[in-house]
């Protein structure tokens, strides 16, 4: 069996890909794909003040509560902050603004419109015809911003998209990267795309976060573990990129034949 994915990370310890696949083969890392012309580079902006994650609980899947995030993001000053930062960083760029709830997506779209920016919103129940109209509008410039909830995040291909706004926080690296990657398609005249992260997903300020989606990443598919199995301190351990076994940071070669 051959599996293909750009996002091998899983939140659940029951879904790690090593349960189903014996080995991995890595293609180009994002920086290499950018140099080769396959992807557009990203300018990232970590923006604070929209969400207070210390007051937001979790839902059944273990991720942050969509309802709580949507409620916080719908504060008038929060809605306006999203618009103001978009006008400052990526004005006029075809944009997807990812939201947590339908009510938030609608309110955020209305805020964009109130500021003279053509916008609409969509969700899982939006008719296909209207979604197609949104796509056409983003391509021909008649719509500047689509505020989306549960749509356009996976497998959506509209190369003109040049700005991504993320107004949610997530513990899932895959969910965050999948949303951001909607902007990485090359397109004539697009030198880069912009990422406006209001959820602390790039950097939560506490040494956490998922990092830059267009940087280098570890595509390890081995079993996730809460702590290292070895008795050595974590900073004295490295994993073999070929077989995944733990080794001392001083090891020059692995038993599998890989040489560092």
NORSULNOR-V614920 format. One record per pair of residues at least 4 apart in sequence whose C-alpha atoms are under 7 Angstrom apart, sorted by sequence separation. I is the first residue (numbers start at 1). GAP is how many residues later the second one is. D is the distance in whole Angstrom. If there is no record, write none. Layout:
i->I gap->GAP d->D
i->I gap->GAP d->D
This chain:
i->17 gap->4 d->6
i->18 gap->4 d->6
i->28 gap->4 d->6
i->29 gap->4 d->6
i->30 gap->4 d->6
i->31 gap->4 d->6
i->32 gap->4 d->6
i->33 gap->4 d->6
i->34 gap->4 d->6
i->52 gap->4 d->7
i->58 gap->4 d->6
i->59 gap->4 d->6
i->65 gap->4 d->6
i->66 gap->4 d->6
i->67 gap->4 d->6
i->68 gap->4 d->6
i->69 gap->4 d->6
i->70 gap->4 d->6
i->74 gap->4 d->6
i->75 gap->4 d->6
i->76 gap->4 d->6
i->77 gap->4 d->6
i->78 gap->4 d->6
i->79 gap->4 d->7
i->80 gap->4 d->6
i->81 gap->4 d->6
i->82 gap->4 d->6
i->83 gap->4 d->6
i->84 gap->4 d->6
i->85 gap->4 d->6
i->86 gap->4 d->5
i->87 gap->4 d->4
i->100 gap->4 d->7
i->101 gap->4 d->6
i->102 gap->4 d->6
i->103 gap->4 d->6
i->104 gap->4 d->6
i->105 gap->4 d->6
i->106 gap->4 d->6
i->107 gap->4 d->6
i->108 gap->4 d->6
i->109 gap->4 d->6
i->110 gap->4 d->6
i->111 gap->4 d->6
i->112 gap->4 d->7
i->113 gap->4 d->5
i->122 gap->4 d->6
i->126 gap->4 d->7
i->127 gap->4 d->6
i->128 gap->4 d->6
i->129 gap->4 d->6
i->130 gap->4 d->6
i->131 gap->4 d->6
i->132 gap->4 d->6
i->133 gap->4 d->6
i->134 gap->4 d->6
i->135 gap->4 d->6
i->136 gap->4 d->6
i->137 gap->4 d->6
i->138 gap->4 d->7
i->152 gap->4 d->5
i->172 gap->4 d->6
i->173 gap->4 d->6
i->174 gap->4 d->6
i->175 gap->4 d->6
i->176 gap->4 d->6
i->177 gap->4 d->6
i->178 gap->4 d->7
i->186 gap->4 d->7
i->197 gap->4 d->7
i->200 gap->4 d->4
i->203 gap->4 d->7
i->204 gap->4 d->5
i->232 gap->4 d->6
i->233 gap->4 d->7
i->240 gap->4 d->5
i->247 gap->4 d->6
i->253 gap->4 d->7
i->254 gap->4 d->5
i->10 gap->5 d->6
i->28 gap->5 d->6
i->33 gap->5 d->5
i->34 gap->5 d->5
i->58 gap->5 d->5
i->59 gap->5 d->6
i->73 gap->5 d->6
i->74 gap->5 d->6
i->86 gap->5 d->6
i->99 gap->5 d->6
i->112 gap->5 d->5
i->113 gap->5 d->6
i->126 gap->5 d->7
i->137 gap->5 d->5
i->138 gap->5 d->5
i->197 gap->5 d->7
i->203 gap->5 d->6
i->204 gap->5 d->5
i->232 gap->5 d->7
i->239 gap->5 d->5
i->240 gap->5 d->5
i->253 gap->5 d->6
i->254 gap->5 d->6
i->10 gap->6 d->6
i->33 gap->6 d->6
i->34 gap->6 d->6
i->58 gap->6 d->4
i->59 gap->6 d->5
i->73 gap->6 d->7
i->99 gap->6 d->6
i->113 gap->6 d->6
i->137 gap->6 d->5
i->138 gap->6 d->6
i->170 gap->6 d->7
i->203 gap->6 d->4
i->228 gap->6 d->7
i->239 gap->6 d->6
i->240 gap->6 d->6
i->253 gap->6 d->4
i->34 gap->7 d->6
i->57 gap->7 d->6
i->58 gap->7 d->5
i->112 gap->7 d->6
i->202 gap->7 d->5
i->203 gap->7 d->7
i->239 gap->7 d->5
i->252 gap->7 d->6
i->253 gap->7 d->6
i->56 gap->8 d->7
i->57 gap->8 d->6
i->201 gap->8 d->5
i->202 gap->8 d->5
i->203 gap->8 d->6
i->238 gap->8 d->6
i->239 gap->8 d->6
i->252 gap->8 d->5
i->8 gap->9 d->7
i->56 gap->9 d->7
i->184 gap->9 d->7
i->200 gap->9 d->6
i->201 gap->9 d->6
i->202 gap->9 d->5
i->237 gap->9 d->6
i->238 gap->9 d->5
i->109 gap->10 d->6
i->183 gap->10 d->6
i->202 gap->10 d->6
i->237 gap->10 d->6
i->238 gap->10 d->6
i->109 gap->11 d->5
i->237 gap->11 d->5
i->238 gap->11 d->5
i->56 gap->12 d->6
i->109 gap->12 d->6
i->236 gap->12 d->6
i->237 gap->12 d->5
i->56 gap->13 d->7
i->236 gap->13 d->5
i->243 gap->13 d->7
i->240 gap->14 d->7
i->106 gap->15 d->6
i->105 gap->16 d->6
i->164 gap->16 d->6
i->242 gap->16 d->6
i->51 gap->18 d->7
i->164 gap->19 d->6
i->163 gap->20 d->6
i->51 gap->21 d->6
i->102 gap->21 d->7
i->139 gap->21 d->6
i->162 gap->21 d->5
i->51 gap->22 d->7
i->161 gap->22 d->5
i->222 gap->22 d->7
i->50 gap->23 d->6
i->119 gap->24 d->6
i->154 gap->24 d->6
i->118 gap->25 d->5
i->119 gap->25 d->6
i->120 gap->25 d->7
i->121 gap->25 d->5
i->122 gap->25 d->6
i->123 gap->25 d->6
i->153 gap->25 d->6
i->154 gap->25 d->7
i->157 gap->25 d->7
i->118 gap->26 d->5
i->119 gap->26 d->5
i->120 gap->26 d->5
i->121 gap->26 d->4
i->122 gap->26 d->5
i->123 gap->26 d->5
i->124 gap->26 d->6
i->153 gap->26 d->5
i->156 gap->26 d->7
i->159 gap->26 d->5
i->117 gap->27 d->7
i->118 gap->27 d->7
i->119 gap->27 d->6
i->120 gap->27 d->6
i->121 gap->27 d->6
i->122 gap->27 d->7
i->123 gap->27 d->6
i->124 gap->27 d->6
i->159 gap->27 d->6
i->160 gap->27 d->6
i->50 gap->28 d->6
i->123 gap->28 d->6
i->159 gap->28 d->6
i->79 gap->29 d->6
i->83 gap->29 d->6
i->153 gap->29 d->7
i->70 gap->30 d->5
i->74 gap->30 d->6
i->163 gap->30 d->5
i->164 gap->30 d->6
i->165 gap->30 d->6
i->166 gap->30 d->6
i->167 gap->30 d->7
i->168 gap->30 d->7
i->169 gap->30 d->4
i->69 gap->31 d->6
i->70 gap->31 d->5
i->73 gap->31 d->7
i->80 gap->31 d->7
i->162 gap->31 d->4
i->163 gap->31 d->5
i->164 gap->31 d->5
i->165 gap->31 d->5
i->166 gap->31 d->5
i->167 gap->31 d->5
i->168 gap->31 d->5
i->169 gap->31 d->6
i->170 gap->31 d->7
i->79 gap->32 d->6
i->162 gap->32 d->6
i->163 gap->32 d->6
i->164 gap->32 d->6
i->165 gap->32 d->6
i->166 gap->32 d->6
i->167 gap->32 d->6
i->169 gap->32 d->6
i->74 gap->33 d->7
i->166 gap->33 d->7
i->66 gap->34 d->5
i->67 gap->34 d->6
i->70 gap->34 d->6
i->66 gap->35 d->6
i->177 gap->36 d->6
i->173 gap->37 d->6
i->109 gap->38 d->6
i->108 gap->39 d->7
i->105 gap->42 d->5
i->105 gap->43 d->6
i->94 gap->44 d->6
i->105 gap->44 d->7
i->102 gap->47 d->6
i->97 gap->48 d->7
i->99 gap->48 d->7
i->101 gap->48 d->6
i->95 gap->49 d->6
i->96 gap->49 d->6
i->97 gap->49 d->6
i->98 gap->49 d->6
i->99 gap->49 d->6
i->100 gap->49 d->6
i->94 gap->50 d->5
i->95 gap->50 d->5
i->96 gap->50 d->5
i->97 gap->50 d->5
i->98 gap->50 d->5
i->99 gap->50 d->5
i->93 gap->51 d->7
i->94 gap->51 d->6
i->95 gap->51 d->6
i->96 gap->51 d->6
i->97 gap->51 d->6
i->98 gap->51 d->6
i->92 gap->52 d->6
i->96 gap->52 d->7
i->94 gap->66 d->7
i->95 gap->66 d->6
i->94 gap->67 d->5
i->95 gap->67 d->6
i->96 gap->67 d->7
i->97 gap->67 d->6
i->98 gap->67 d->6
i->99 gap->67 d->7
i->94 gap->68 d->6
i->95 gap->68 d->5
i->96 gap->68 d->5
i->97 gap->68 d->4
i->98 gap->68 d->5
i->99 gap->68 d->6
i->100 gap->68 d->6
i->93 gap->69 d->6
i->94 gap->69 d->6
i->95 gap->69 d->6
i->96 gap->69 d->6
i->97 gap->69 d->6
i->98 gap->69 d->6
i->99 gap->69 d->6
i->93 gap->70 d->6
i->90 gap->73 d->7
i->69 gap->99 d->7
i->90 gap->104 d->7
i->64 gap->105 d->7
i->64 gap->106 d->6
i->63 gap->107 d->6
i->63 gap->108 d->6
i->41 gap->143 d->7
i->40 gap->144 d->5
i->39 gap->145 d->5
i->40 gap->145 d->6
i->39 gap->146 d->5
i->40 gap->146 d->5
i->39 gap->147 d->6
i->38 gap->148 d->7
i->50 gap->148 d->6
i->51 gap->148 d->7
i->47 gap->149 d->7
i->42 gap->150 d->5
i->43 gap->150 d->6
i->44 gap->150 d->6
i->45 gap->150 d->6
i->46 gap->150 d->6
i->47 gap->150 d->6
i->48 gap->150 d->6
i->40 gap->151 d->7
i->41 gap->151 d->5
i->42 gap->151 d->5
i->43 gap->151 d->5
i->44 gap->151 d->5
i->45 gap->151 d->5
i->46 gap->151 d->5
i->47 gap->151 d->5
i->40 gap->152 d->5
i->41 gap->152 d->6
i->42 gap->152 d->6
i->43 gap->152 d->6
i->44 gap->152 d->6
i->45 gap->152 d->6
i->46 gap->152 d->6
i->40 gap->153 d->7
i->42 gap->153 d->7
i->46 gap->154 d->7
i->46 gap->156 d->7
i->11 gap->161 d->6
i->10 gap->162 d->7
i->9 gap->164 d->7
i->10 gap->164 d->7
i->9 gap->165 d->6
i->7 gap->167 d->5
i->42 gap->172 d->7
i->31 gap->183 d->6
i->30 gap->184 d->5
i->31 gap->184 d->6
i->30 gap->185 d->6
i->31 gap->185 d->7
i->30 gap->186 d->6
i->29 gap->187 d->6
i->18 gap->203 d->5
i->17 gap->204 d->5
i->18 gap->204 d->5
i->16 gap->205 d->6
i->18 gap->205 d->6
i->16 gap->206 d->7
i->16 gap->207 d->6
i->8 gap->211 d->6
i->13 gap->211 d->6
i->8 gap->213 d->7
